Amino acid sequence: MFSETFAEHGLNDNVAYTCDDTFSLISLVSSGLGVGFAPEWTGELPGRDVVLKKVTGIDLKIGLGVAWSKDDPTAARDDT
């Protein structure tokens, strides 16, 4: 579903890696290996060192968030 949404908004050229397993994606992000778009429910996962900020302005069947490592100095940034 995300791939089609990214294509609609012309974002596929900016995707370096895709991962079909949400838990693997969150593990990669929490290890500091980049950022990722993940379902909002991943923010409730225990023991994960990620920050998840809600994506707005896109109507999806599920909530979408941008996840990145809590150790990243920009994790606390709030541009809303």
VENNORZI-V66039 format. One record per helix or strand of 3 or more residues. SS is the DSSP state (alpha for helix, beta for strand). FROM is the first residue (numbers start at 0). LEN is the number of residues. If there is no record, write none. Layout:
BEGIN
{{SS:FROM:LEN} {SS:FROM:LEN}}
END
This chain:
BEGIN
{{alpha:1:7} {alpha:11:3} {alpha:21:9} {beta:35:4} {alpha:39:5} {beta:49:5} {beta:63:6}}
END
